[in-house]
Amino acid sequence: MDTGLILSGEKIVKSYRSGDATIRVLDGATITISAGEMVVLFGPSGSGKTTLLHVLAGLEQPDSGSVSVNGTDVYSLSDARRSRMRREQFGFIFQSFNLLSSMSALENVQIPLWTLGRKNARGLAAQVLERVGLAHRMHHRPAELSGGEQQRVAIARALVTQPKMVFADEPTGNLDSSSASSVMNCLVSAVRDSNAGCLLVTHNAQWGELADRVLYLIDGRVEVEPK
């Protein structure tokens, strides 16, 4: 595993208004992720795990603190350049599969390549679908696939651009236990094969066994042990 640092979030603060009150969700959260590293982040429901993921992924600007990817300060970039960074360097996997129902698995995986104008999108998409065990299902539409197969398509879509970082937000939340285990093993294998860093946000303690590091979001801060 390459130990080169990919992502660094330093002293991140993020608050929201709720009526007349201000709720501080993140209160100095700090985290680093290296190439090929699977980091699992646990925390109670409502603790701010998804908010932290969004800040680290350039989707939601923090009130203070910094986020850098390969040494580039994410929030010093213009909106257009930050959007391009997300398309080129990040992969996203969510609880809902977010596949386009009118397209085949192969076409869904090609979408990120089309947006970047990459050549041989079809061939690259077919290769990554084969890596996640779906070579025989690539011409099926989402409605013809099981939940686990749909999430494998989502994993393939996230990895097809060879991203530096993969962000996974409760990727097994809509799956039964058998499908969830299969999908998680697929995700870990695919991420490590590609040498990407990965932040997995989940409440499922079982997935900690697959991680290189386990962290906890407690009272707006990232801790190595639960309080």
N, C-alpha and C positions, 0 to 999 in steps of 0.2 A: 504493500500500500504506500503510495506517495504521501508523505507527511506535509506537503506544501499547504500552507494556509490559503483557503479560498474565501471564506466569509468571516467577517468580524463585526459584531454589533457591540457597541460600547455605551454603557450608561444610558440606555434608552428609556425615555419617559414619554408616556402617552396618556392623556386624560380625555374624558368625554363629558359633555353637559347632559344632565338629566333633570329637567325642570330647572329649579334654582340651584341645584347641587352640582358640584364638579366631582366626578369619580376618576381617580387616578388608577388606571388599569395596569400600567407598567411604571415601575418606580426605580429606575436605574438598572434595568436588565442588561446583562452582559453575557455574550456567548460567542464562541469561535467554532468553526467547522473546517476540517481539512479534506483534501482530496481523498476519495475512496472511503470516507468515514461515514458510518451510519449513526446518527445521533437521534435518540428518542427523547421527546419532551413530554413529561407527564404533568398533570395539574388538575385540580378540581374543576368541575363545570363552572364556566364563568370566570375563571382565573385569568384569562387573557392570552391563552395559548395561540388562538387563531389571530388575535391582534398582533402578537409578536411575530408570527409567521408573515403576516401581511407587511409589517414594517420591514422585516429583513428582506422580503422579496420585492421591495420597491413599490408596493401597492398602496401604502398608507404612510404618509410622512409623520415622523415622531415630533413631539413638542420640543424635545432636546435629545442630545446624544447623536451618535453617528453609526452609519452602516457602510462598510466597504466590501467590495468584491474584487479579488485579485488586485488589491491596492487602490481601486478607484472608489472615491466617495460617491455612493449612489445618489444621495440627495443634493449633491452639487451639480448634477447633470440636469439639463433641460428635460421637460416632460417627454419630448420626442426621443431624446437620446436614452432616457431611462426606459422608455417603452421598448426601444430596440434592444437594449441590454436584456430585458426580460425575455424577448423573443429568441435572442441568440444564445444566451448563457443560462437561462433557467428553464426547468421543466416543472409542471404543476400536476398534482394528482389530488383529486378531491373525493369526498364521500359519495357525492352524486357523480356519475360517470361522465356526464356532460358530452355525450356522443351525439352527433347529428343523425337523427333516425332515418333520414332519406339516403344516407351514404353507407357504403360497405365499410367493414373494419379497415380494409386497405386504404380506402379514401379518407377515412377519419384520421388515420395516422399520417397521411400525406399533408394534411392541412398546415401544420407548422412549417413544413418545407416549402409549400406554395407561397406562404406569406413572406418568406425570406428569399424567394426566387431561386431556390436551389435546383440544380440539375439532377436528373435521374431520381426524382422524388418517388416514383413508383418502385424502383428497385431498392432504394434505401428503406422504404416502408415495409416492403416484403421481407427484407433481411431482419429487421427488428421484430416483426411479428413472428418470424421463425424462432428467434431467440427466446420469446416468451411463450413458445409452444402453441402458436395459433396459425401455423402455416396452412393447415387444412380448413381453417375457418375464415380466411381473410376476405373472401367474397360474400360473406354473410352480413346482413344488416343487424344493428343492435337488437331488434326485437326477436331475432333468430338465435341470439346468444344468451347463455346463462349470465347471472350476475357476476360470477367470478370471471367468466370469459370477457365480459364487457370491461371489467376493471383491468384485465390484462391488456386489452386494447388501449385503455387510458394510460397504462404504464408505458406501452410501446410509443404512444403519441408523445409522452413526456420525454422520452429518451432519444427519439429519432433525430433530433438536432444535435446530439452529443453535447448536452448542457454541462456546465461546470457544477451547477447546484440543482438538486431536485427537492421540491417542497411538497410534502404529502400531509394532507389534513384529514385525519380519520379515514384513511382509504378503505378500511374494511368495515365501516360502520353500517353499511347496508347489506352485509353478506352473512350467511350462516357460518358456523364455526369451521366446517370443513373447507368451504370455499375461501374463508378468510386466511386460514393457514397456508393454503396453496398460493394465494395472491401475495402474502407477505414473503414467503420463500422466494417467489418469483421476483418481487421487488428488490429484496436484498441482493440476490444473485445478479440481477441486471445492473443495479447501481454499482456494485463492486467490480463487475466486468468492465464497466465504462469508466471507472475511476472517478466518478462524480462524488461530490459531497451530498449528503442527504439529511434533511431535517424532517423527522416524522413526528407529528403532533397527534397524540392519542390518549385515551383514558384506559386502554386495555393493557393491563400490567404484563400480560403474556408476551407482548412484543419487546419488552425490555431484554429478554433473553437473546434476541437477534442483534442487539445493538453493540457498537463499539463503546459507546458512552450513553449513560442514562442521566438525564437532568430533570429537575422539577421546577415548575414555576409557582412560587409561593409568595404571596403578598407583593406581587409585581416584580420580584427578583428571581433570577435563575440560580438555583442551588444544586449542589451535587448530592445532597441527601434531603429527604423530606423532614420537615419539622414535626 
